[in-house]
Amino acid sequence: MKKYLVIALLVIVGLAVAYLTFIIAAIKIIIGSILLGVAAIALLAVWIMWKIED
């Protein structure tokens, strides 16, 4: 009985770690895509300003 309890606890801990890892990765992907969008808009603004001066 004790062996099954330890195995169940390890499985629950493993699932919790996998879930948290997935959530953290999803948050990093969202933040990265937002920053990539901001960088693209800034680059577009610089390109437009450079084109207007010519």
N, CA, C and O atoms as a GROMACS GRO file, in nm:
protein
  216
    1MET      N    1   0.084  -0.121   0.000
    1MET     CA    2   0.000   0.000   0.000
    1MET      C    3   0.087   0.126   0.000
    1MET      O    4   0.060   0.222  -0.072
    2LYS      N    5   0.195   0.123   0.083
    2LYS     CA    6   0.283   0.240   0.091
    2LYS      C    7   0.352   0.265  -0.042
    2LYS      O    8   0.374   0.380  -0.081
    3LYS      N    9   0.388   0.154  -0.113
    3LYS     CA   10   0.455   0.168  -0.243
    3LYS      C   11   0.363   0.240  -0.343
    3LYS      O   12   0.409   0.327  -0.416
    4TYR      N   13   0.236   0.204  -0.346
    4TYR     CA   14   0.142   0.267  -0.438
    4TYR      C   15   0.120   0.414  -0.403
    4TYR      O   16   0.101   0.497  -0.492
    5LEU      N   17   0.123   0.446  -0.275
    5LEU     CA   18   0.108   0.585  -0.232
    5LEU      C   19   0.227   0.669  -0.280
    5LEU      O   20   0.208   0.782  -0.327
    6VAL      N   21   0.347   0.616  -0.269
    6VAL     CA   22   0.467   0.687  -0.315
    6VAL      C   23   0.462   0.705  -0.467
    6VAL      O   24   0.494   0.812  -0.518
    7ILE      N   25   0.422   0.600  -0.540
    7ILE     CA   26   0.413   0.609  -0.686
    7ILE      C   27   0.308   0.713  -0.726
    7ILE      O   28   0.332   0.793  -0.818
    8ALA      N   29   0.193   0.712  -0.659
    8ALA     CA   30   0.088   0.810  -0.690
    8ALA      C   31   0.137   0.952  -0.661
    8ALA      O   32   0.110   1.043  -0.739
    9LEU      N   33   0.208   0.970  -0.552
    9LEU     CA   34   0.261   1.102  -0.517
    9LEU      C   35   0.362   1.149  -0.622
    9LEU      O   36   0.360   1.266  -0.661
   10LEU      N   37   0.450   1.060  -0.667
   10LEU     CA   38   0.547   1.095  -0.769
   10LEU      C   39   0.479   1.130  -0.901
   10LEU      O   40   0.520   1.224  -0.970
   11VAL      N   41   0.374   1.056  -0.937
   11VAL     CA   42   0.300   1.086  -1.060
   11VAL      C   43   0.233   1.223  -1.049
   11VAL      O   44   0.237   1.300  -1.145
   12ILE      N   45   0.173   1.252  -0.935
   12ILE     CA   46   0.107   1.382  -0.915
   12ILE      C   47   0.209   1.495  -0.921
   12ILE      O   48   0.182   1.598  -0.984
   13VAL      N   49   0.324   1.478  -0.858
   13VAL     CA   50   0.430   1.579  -0.862
   13VAL      C   51   0.480   1.597  -1.006
   13VAL      O   52   0.502   1.710  -1.050
   14GLY      N   53   0.498   1.488  -1.078
   14GLY     CA   54   0.542   1.496  -1.216
   14GLY      C   55   0.443   1.570  -1.304
   14GLY      O   56   0.483   1.653  -1.386
   15LEU      N   57   0.314   1.542  -1.286
   15LEU     CA   58   0.212   1.612  -1.363
   15LEU      C   59   0.208   1.760  -1.328
   15LEU      O   60   0.189   1.844  -1.416
   16ALA      N   61   0.224   1.793  -1.200
   16ALA     CA   62   0.224   1.933  -1.158
   16ALA      C   63   0.342   2.007  -1.219
   16ALA      O   64   0.327   2.120  -1.267
   17VAL      N   65   0.460   1.946  -1.219
   17VAL     CA   66   0.578   2.008  -1.279
   17VAL      C   67   0.559   2.027  -1.429
   17VAL      O   68   0.594   2.132  -1.483
   18ALA      N   69   0.503   1.927  -1.497
   18ALA     CA   70   0.479   1.938  -1.641
   18ALA      C   71   0.379   2.050  -1.670
   18ALA      O   72   0.397   2.126  -1.765
   19TYR      N   73   0.274   2.059  -1.588
   19TYR     CA   74   0.172   2.163  -1.607
   19TYR      C   75   0.231   2.302  -1.587
   19TYR      O   76   0.208   2.392  -1.668
   20LEU      N   77   0.309   2.319  -1.481
   20LEU     CA   78   0.372   2.449  -1.454
   20LEU      C   79   0.472   2.486  -1.564
   20LEU      O   80   0.480   2.602  -1.604
   21THR      N   81   0.546   2.387  -1.612
   21THR     CA   82   0.642   2.412  -1.720
   21THR      C   83   0.568   2.458  -1.845
   21THR      O   84   0.612   2.551  -1.913
   22PHE      N   85   0.454   2.393  -1.876
   22PHE     CA   86   0.375   2.431  -1.993
   22PHE      C   87   0.320   2.573  -1.977
   22PHE      O   88   0.324   2.650  -2.073
   23ILE      N   89   0.270   2.608  -1.858
   23ILE     CA   90   0.215   2.741  -1.834
   23ILE      C   91   0.324   2.847  -1.848
   23ILE      O   92   0.303   2.950  -1.912
   24ILE      N   93   0.442   2.822  -1.789
   24ILE     CA   94   0.552   2.918  -1.797
   24ILE      C   95   0.597   2.935  -1.942
   24ILE      O   96   0.624   3.046  -1.986
   25ALA      N   97   0.603   2.824  -2.017
   25ALA     CA   98   0.643   2.833  -2.158
   25ALA      C   99   0.539   2.912  -2.238
   25ALA      O  100   0.575   2.992  -2.324
   26ALA      N  101   0.411   2.890  -2.210
   26ALA     CA  102   0.306   2.963  -2.281
   26ALA      C  103   0.315   3.112  -2.252
   26ALA      O  104   0.298   3.194  -2.342
   27ILE      N  105   0.342   3.149  -2.126
   27ILE     CA  106   0.355   3.290  -2.089
   27ILE      C  107   0.475   3.351  -2.161
   27ILE      O  108   0.467   3.463  -2.211
   28LYS      N  109   0.587   3.277  -2.167
   28LYS     CA  110   0.706   3.329  -2.236
   28LYS      C  111   0.678   3.347  -2.385
   28LYS      O  112   0.725   3.444  -2.445
   29ILE      N  113   0.604   3.254  -2.446
   29ILE     CA  114   0.571   3.267  -2.588
   29ILE      C  115   0.484   3.390  -2.612
   29ILE      O  116   0.504   3.463  -2.708
   30ILE      N  117   0.386   3.412  -2.524
   30ILE     CA  118   0.298   3.529  -2.538
   30ILE      C  119   0.378   3.658  -2.525
   30ILE      O  120   0.363   3.749  -2.606
   31ILE      N  121   0.463   3.666  -2.422
   31ILE     CA  122   0.544   3.787  -2.402
   31ILE      C  123   0.639   3.807  -2.520
   31ILE      O  124   0.657   3.920  -2.567
   32GLY      N  125   0.699   3.699  -2.568
   32GLY     CA  126   0.790   3.709  -2.682
   32GLY      C  127   0.720   3.756  -2.808
   32GLY      O  128   0.775   3.836  -2.884
   33SER      N  129   0.598   3.708  -2.832
   33SER     CA  130   0.527   3.751  -2.952
   33SER      C  131   0.486   3.897  -2.941
   33SER      O  132   0.488   3.969  -3.041
   34ILE      N  133   0.450   3.942  -2.821
   34ILE     CA  134   0.416   4.084  -2.802
   34ILE      C  135   0.539   4.170  -2.827
   34ILE      O  136   0.531   4.272  -2.897
   35LEU      N  137   0.653   4.132  -2.772
   35LEU     CA  138   0.776   4.209  -2.792
   35LEU      C  139   0.819   4.206  -2.939
   35LEU      O  140   0.872   4.305  -2.990
   36LEU      N  141   0.798   4.093  -3.006
   36LEU     CA  142   0.830   4.085  -3.148
   36LEU      C  143   0.742   4.179  -3.228
   36LEU      O  144   0.789   4.244  -3.322
   37GLY      N  145   0.614   4.188  -3.194
   37GLY     CA  146   0.524   4.282  -3.260
   37GLY      C  147   0.565   4.426  -3.237
   37GLY      O  148   0.562   4.507  -3.330
   38VAL      N  149   0.604   4.460  -3.115
   38VAL     CA  150   0.651   4.595  -3.084
   38VAL      C  151   0.776   4.628  -3.164
   38VAL      O  152   0.789   4.738  -3.218
   39ALA      N  153   0.869   4.532  -3.171
   39ALA     CA  154   0.992   4.554  -3.248
   39ALA      C  155   0.961   4.572  -3.396
   39ALA      O  156   1.024   4.655  -3.462
   40ALA      N  157   0.866   4.497  -3.448
   40ALA     CA  158   0.830   4.510  -3.590
   40ALA      C  159   0.768   4.647  -3.616
   40ALA      O  160   0.797   4.709  -3.718
   41ILE      N  161   0.682   4.694  -3.526
   41ILE     CA  162   0.621   4.826  -3.543
   41ILE      C  163   0.728   4.935  -3.535
   41ILE      O  164   0.726   5.030  -3.614
   42ALA      N  165   0.823   4.922  -3.442
   42ALA     CA  166   0.931   5.020  -3.431
   42ALA      C  167   1.018   5.021  -3.557
   42ALA      O  168   1.057   5.127  -3.606
   43LEU      N  169   1.047   4.903  -3.609
   43LEU     CA  170   1.126   4.894  -3.731
   43LEU      C  171   1.051   4.955  -3.850
   43LEU      O  172   1.111   5.023  -3.933
   44LEU      N  173   0.920   4.931  -3.856
   44LEU     CA  174   0.839   4.991  -3.962
   44LEU      C  175   0.838   5.143  -3.950
   44LEU      O  176   0.846   5.214  -4.051
   45ALA      N  177   0.830   5.194  -3.827
   45ALA     CA  178   0.831   5.339  -3.807
   45ALA      C  179   0.966   5.398  -3.850
   45ALA      O  180   0.969   5.504  -3.913
   46VAL      N  181   1.075   5.333  -3.816
   46VAL     CA  182   1.207   5.380  -3.857
   46VAL      C  183   1.219   5.378  -4.009
   46VAL      O  184   1.272   5.472  -4.068
   47TRP      N  185   1.169   5.274  -4.073
   47TRP     CA  186   1.176   5.262  -4.219
   47TRP      C  187   1.093   5.373  -4.285
   47TRP      O  188   1.136   5.431  -4.385
   48ILE      N  189   0.974   5.401  -4.230
   48ILE     CA  190   0.889   5.507  -4.287
   48ILE      C  191   0.958   5.643  -4.270
   48ILE      O  192   0.959   5.723  -4.364
   49MET      N  193   1.014   5.670  -4.153
   49MET     CA  194   1.083   5.797  -4.131
   49MET      C  195   1.201   5.811  -4.228
   49MET      O  196   1.226   5.919  -4.280
   50TRP      N  197   1.274   5.699  -4.251
   50TRP     CA  198   1.389   5.703  -4.341
   50TRP      C  199   1.344   5.728  -4.485
   50TRP      O  200   1.412   5.798  -4.560
   51LYS      N  201   1.228   5.671  -4.523
   51LYS     CA  202   1.175   5.692  -4.657
   51LYS      C  203   1.124   5.834  -4.678
   51LYS      O  204   1.138   5.889  -4.787
   52ILE      N  205   1.065   5.895  -4.574
   52ILE     CA  206   1.009   6.030  -4.585
   52ILE      C  207   1.121   6.133  -4.608
   52ILE      O  208   1.102   6.231  -4.680
   53GLU      N  209   1.238   6.110  -4.544
   53GLU     CA  210   1.348   6.206  -4.556
   53GLU      C  211   1.402   6.214  -4.697
   53GLU      O  212   1.454   6.318  -4.737
   54ASP      N  213   1.393   6.106  -4.775
   54ASP     CA  214   1.452   6.105  -4.910
   54ASP      C  215   1.377   6.194  -5.007
   54ASP      O  216   1.415   6.203  -5.124
   0.00000   0.00000   0.00000
